[in-house]
Amino acid sequence: MELSDANLQTLTEYLKKTLDPDPAIRRPAEKFLESVEGSQNYPLLLLTLLEKSQENVIKVCASVTFKNYIKRNWRIVGILVEDEPNKICESDRIAIKANIVPLMLSSPEQIQKQLSDAISIIGREDFPQKWPDLLTEMVNRFQSGDFHVINGVLRTAHSLFKRYRHEFKSNELWTEIKLVLDAFALPLTNLFKATIELCSTHANDASALKVLFSSLILIAKLFYSLNFQDLPEFFEDNMETWMTNFHTLLTLDNKLLQTDDEEEAGLLELLKSQICDNAALYAQKYDEEFQPYLPRFVTAIWNLLVTTGQEVKYDLLVSNAIQFLASVCERPHYKHLFEDQNTLTSICEKVIVPNMEFRAADEEAFEDNSEEYIRRDLEGSDIDTRRRAACDLVRGLCKFFEGPVTGIFSGYVNSMLQEYAKNPSVNWKHKDAAIYLVTSLASKAQTQKHGITQANELVNLTEFFVNHIQPDLKSASVNEFPVLKADGIKYIMIFRNQVPKEQLLVSIPLLINHLQAESIVVHTYAAHALERLFTMRGTNNTTLITAAEMAPFVEVLLTSLFKALTLPGSSENEYIMKAIMRSFSLLQESIIPYIPSVITQLTQKLLAVSKNPSKPHFNHYMFESICLSIRITCKANPDAVGSFEEALFMVFTEILQNDVQEFIPYVFQVMSLLLEMHKNEIPSSYMALFPHLLQPVLWERTGNIPPLVRLLQAYLDRGANTIASAAADKIPGLLGVFQKLIASKANDHQGFYLLNSIIEHMPPESLDQYRKQIFILLFQRLQNSKTTKFIKSFLVFINLYCIKYGALALQEIFDTIQPKMFGMVLEKIIIPEIQKVSGQVEKKICAVGITKILTECPPMMDTEYTKLWTPLLQALIGLFELPEDDTIPDEEHFIDIEDTAGYQTAFSQLAFAGKKEHDPVGQMVNNPRIHLAQSLHKLSTACPGRVPSMLSTSLNAEALQYLQGYLQAASVTLL
């Protein structure tokens, strides 16, 4: 694409259309942009538009499109053979890096943010090696004095350096951080001091203060990133400057920076929150160096906590401040600060209890923004909530002062429960806080999978459960006091390992009742609690709660779960769908009588959500539930597979026709499961679909490859003869798929899965004309890029070919491609590499194949190949007896990780659609060692004397000993 006005005009029109709410206009425009993505100058056209367009909406749209384009395409995955081509040419890359920083700094803030993100994506790949002048260019802008520019630089630096907070230590990382510190630490410190001075100069100018405080927040964030991995020498030498100023800012209050908004944190709160984080980092990691400053920070942060109000805007600040205290009280040499009983009482009374209260804002979230509430409360994304921080502080204090702290809180819990008892409808929040306190006191260690794994011995959890939790769940109305109901259900969930099993069994019908509660939080928690209880393990690794114990509740459980999906706000509730899946898995054949109604409801739901799939977890569990219905029913009655096909195929066809990308990999997996259930020939409905599965466009999406390969394998397994007779013209298409997959280092193993199925199942004559070409393609790939993964797959394939067509056929096909090729393959590939093969079935295939080459291939006995006979036998005995060679060359370590660009649907394996491992030599050979002994015996009877003399001259003693063992076990001798 040329950089011309006409192209700019075209691009503007298409960008406009991508904003159109009508999919008929929007989708073609998106497709067009996708199609020109690989053209030269495309990114430069976008940058020109966002700089020069007269329409703001086009500028913003171009900046977002540009950022997403960079996100998808900048990274060059060095492991590709013919996978994704590099879509951004070198000249465009150079031009982008030359222009993007000045363009970002001169753009309005909305666009500046997008370009800043793009710079950090490019920086992640290219900085510092391929973009050495980025830092200098950024630091030079600090001199400009223009804070719009300076903030642009700081924002970019923040998005570039924040990865230092979660990168693993490595020499490469240290080198990069050192380079950044050398160039950036001093200018940043000078900028910090200058900005603080400007704050006092402009103390009465509200608009100037806003800009300056935005800078200070970014500077404080950069301080955190640059100090995270280790304490840099520069910051240790300048600790006085940073800590004194941080302390001053913590205690600062300026009326001009206070906001009227009760929800949104203002600049002052955000800055103080970050400073609390920075102080906590130093207190935890560099406590020795930080010791002189610690007492004044503890005092300042304590005062902050005692004087800050309950408004939502202070939540982040309060939670970070409490987290600071929590990190300090856990360190042994700060223990003395908290030892005094009065101090502990004061912390409990003034910090912990007030921040555990259920506020009006929490109540509002519980009722009106339940999804966010659940995410925070159940999934632990409540890192920044006051309650979570207060809970962490309780745990921190319990590390050294468990007795006194439990004592102080027991008093609070009792008085809160007494308050509640006086007037439940008014004082229910007291009970909520009491339950929260008990939970945070009792739980020392927790995991998502098992709930609480360590509890405080001083708290009697079962007693509290029977006296205070069960009565709420047993009350006649499931809709009364919804917050307390949710608390009670969560209590069961958290302490499921501590509460005795009989109490859990009593709870199950109560939880099922609460699936009908109007409150989204309550019925979601009920579903989640049931799902967690059903996964608990008892003795012998069976489920703690058995299908027999659930028998009285099956009907009401299933009915209530599906009914819960019809409640307002829960039509795509992932917790309910996960509970459905888990119930099926636990109940097994008990669900069969309900399957007709269940599958109808699941297909209706599938049809509804396929119009606009928006909840990936919900969709995943829905497909898992469909697979379980099929598995459980067809295990009891294999003929039922047809009724599932009737129910599902109409929806599947619609999904495939409308190209619902998120669902297609799932559909293929369910179809594979159904097809594998068929005992005889392939039904015609599947054969009609077969040609469509070979269309190249389907194979371009990485997420489709594993399920599509499996589906084609099911076709070959069940209907190879039908394909050979009725669809022979499709064999080139099938081999075309193999050719595409084999060219990719990431997907070559999938190509081999397909090829192995073709060789194993297709009638030999249907492949005659293609066989040689298949081997030539494999040799070309071996020459161009030989990887360990490819070699392992190649070895399994040639041995499977040998089993299917015979050792002589294998030798002949190699030697027709090139004379003496068979010997080269034996010498250079099979003998040295066979030890790398892994997996039971794979090793067995190789053992049987090599045995055939040794004992059923005449050229091995009387040509120049004979010299390879003993080394090959030695290698086979090694495969049986030596440990697997799992070394992988360094440059290959990341080959298996397919880096999918941008928004492609990743492949999600359905656990309940799992495929049984198939052993192609199962019937023929049971024990490959005995098979070798028997085959050698047979060979020695055909040419007496030859085998023992070959063994005695060149097989090493250890291998010979193993071989004697095989011969004895098989009760045969060599003649």
Secondary structure, DSSP 8 states (H G I E B T S, - for coil): --S-HHHHHHHHHHHHHHT-S-HHHHHHHHHHHHHHTTSTTHHHHHHHHHHH-S-HHHHHHHHHHHHHHHHHHS---TT-SSSS---S-HHHHHHHHHHHHHHHHHS-HHHHHHHHHHHHHHHHHHTTTT-TTHHHHHHHGGGG--HHHHHHHHHHHHHHHGGGGT----HHHHHHHHHHHHHHHHHHHHHHHHHHHHHHHTTT-HHHHHHHHHHHHHHHHHHHHHHHSS--HHHHHTHHHHHHHHHHHHH---GGG--S-SSS--HHHHHHHHHHHHHHHHHHH-HHHHGGGHHHHHHHHHHHHHH--S-GGGHHHHHHHHHHHHHHHTSGGGGGGG-SHHHHHHHIIIIIHHHHS--HHHHHHHHH-HHHHHHHHHSS--TTSHHHHHHHHHHHHHHHHHHHHHHHHHHHHHHHHHHHHH-HHHHHHHHHHHHHHHHHHHEEEEETTTEEEEE-TTS-HHHHIIIIIHHHHHSS-TTSSHHHHHHHHHHHHHTTTTS-HHHHHHHHHHHHHGGG-SSHHHHHHHHHHHHHHHH-B-GGGSBSS-HHHHGGGHHHHHHHHHHHTTSTT-TT-HHHHHHHHHHHHHHGGGGGGGHHHHHHHHHHHHHHHHTS---HHHHHHHHHHHHHHHHHHHHH-GGGHHHHHHHHHHHHHHHHHTT-TTTHHHHHHHHHHHHHH--SS--HHHHHHHHHHT-HHHHTSGGGHHHHHHHHHHHHHHHHHHHHHH-GGGHHHHHHHHHHHHT-TTTHHHHHHHHHHHHHHS-HHHHTTTHHHHHHHHHHHHHH---HHHHHHHHHHHHHHHHHH-HHHHHHHHHHHSTTHHHHHIIIIIHHHGGG--SHHHHHHHHHHHHHHHHS-THHHHSGGGGGHHHHHHHHHHHHHS-------GGGTTTT-----TT-------GGG------TTTTT-S-HHHHHHHHHHHHHHHSTTHHHHHHHHHS-HHHHHHHHHHHHHTT----
